[in-house]
Amino acid sequence: DLPPIVVLETPRALSFMDTKPEVDYYATAIRGLRAVALNTNDSTDYITALL
């Protein structure tokens, strides 16, 4: 029942984003990445081919 939150971690800082526009921005970015990401087997094949 908790509202969504984005946590950004870097070597020097930790940031928490909890406003709707901030959360929506990162949710859209993640959806875009998931849409183009390879599945586990295809990722393994791709990395093997690169090596």
Contacts in CASP RR format, 6 or more apart in sequence:
PFRMAT RR
TARGET T0000
AUTHOR 0000-0000-0000
METHOD contacts of the structure
MODEL  1
DLPPIVVLETPRALSFMDTKPEVDYYATAIRGLRAVALNTNDSTDYITAL
L
3 18 0 8 1.000
4 18 0 8 1.000
4 23 0 8 1.000
4 27 0 8 1.000
5 16 0 8 1.000
5 17 0 8 1.000
5 18 0 8 1.000
5 23 0 8 1.000
6 16 0 8 1.000
6 17 0 8 1.000
6 18 0 8 1.000
6 22 0 8 1.000
6 23 0 8 1.000
6 26 0 8 1.000
7 14 0 8 1.000
7 15 0 8 1.000
7 16 0 8 1.000
7 17 0 8 1.000
8 14 0 8 1.000
8 15 0 8 1.000
8 16 0 8 1.000
8 17 0 8 1.000
9 15 0 8 1.000
17 23 0 8 1.000
17 26 0 8 1.000
37 43 0 8 1.000
38 46 0 8 1.000
END
